[in-house]
Amino acid sequence: MTTTLLAASSSGEQVGFWILAPIAILAALAMVIAKNAVHCALFLAAVMLSLAGMYALQDAPFLAAVQVIVYTGAILMLFLFVIMLVGVDSSDSLVETLRGQRVAALIVGVGFAGLLIGTIGGAVASQNVGLDAANTEGNVLGIARLLFTKYVFAFEITSALLITAALGAMVLAHKERLVPRLSQKDLSRARFASDHPFPLPGPGVFAAGDSIARGALLPDGTIAPGSLAPTLELLPPQPSDQGVST
């Protein structure tokens, strides 16, 4: 009976892997190839959701929930909303805000690839105790025990890197203003120093029609200056323009 359950579980994991793995690989390739930043973020969300499914298949519900709630639901969606609000032009990628950042990114990427290959190779070559032994006290307790004892230094370094990345994103996205921002007091002073301290009348206000060619009428029946385009002000007034609608 136990052998049958293990075989069924193994076949189910294989089916899930062969469904989620191609989706993750295709989404990762599309994320690299896509030119639109919003599309890249959406493809990255597909990769993260696929990884969450793989964690669930490997009897790691805590990692699957963290992958969906924290990374896909919080961090990635925050990046997506910032991209959609701020806007990213394709020409921005051709300008280096920091000199030599492309070379540094290439070196760091090669180092990260080597670290990842070494980690995977060590996991394949070593004798693993299996998930049953690792999750004896439960998946959450097992992860917490390793995270805050054996890997506590790496955990703290990762948190520092995340804070540094957030500060770096703020610095890179910051744009210098060519002119200082005017305060409410400055705007009020500029408004009363102009020729029109009061709001300008809109076209068609107190006119006999709703056409933009009919200027706003003053109490004496004349057309208010500024309510018509300069070209229309040169035209002779129509008889219907002199009447105020009730």
Residue pairs with C-beta under 8 A, 6 or more apart in sequence:
12 57
13 57
13 58
16 53
16 54
16 57
17 54
17 57
20 50
20 53
20 54
20 57
21 50
21 54
23 46
23 50
24 46
24 47
24 50
24 51
24 54
27 43
27 44
27 46
27 47
27 50
28 43
28 47
30 39
30 43
31 40
31 43
31 44
31 47
34 40
34 43
35 90
37 83
37 88
38 80
38 83
38 84
41 76
41 79
41 80
41 83
42 80
44 76
45 72
45 76
45 77
45 80
48 67
48 68
48 71
48 72
48 76
49 67
49 68
49 72
51 67
52 63
52 64
52 65
52 67
52 68
52 72
53 64
55 61
55 63
55 64
55 67
56 64
58 131
59 131
59 135
59 139
60 131
60 139
61 139
62 139
62 140
62 143
63 139
63 143
82 173
86 173
96 102
97 172
98 172
134 142
135 142
136 142
137 145
147 155
148 155
182 190
191 197
196 226
200 226
200 227
201 216
201 224
201 226
201 227
202 216
202 227
203 212
203 213
203 214
203 215
203 216
203 227
203 228
204 210
204 211
204 212
204 214
204 216
205 216
205 227
206 216
206 217
206 244
206 245
207 214
207 215
207 216
207 217
207 241
207 245
208 214
208 240
208 241
208 243
208 244
208 245
209 240
209 245
213 228
213 232
214 238
214 240
214 241
215 223
215 224
215 227
215 228
215 232
215 233
215 241
216 223
216 224
216 227
217 223
217 224
217 241
217 242
217 244
218 224
221 242
221 244
223 233
223 237
223 241
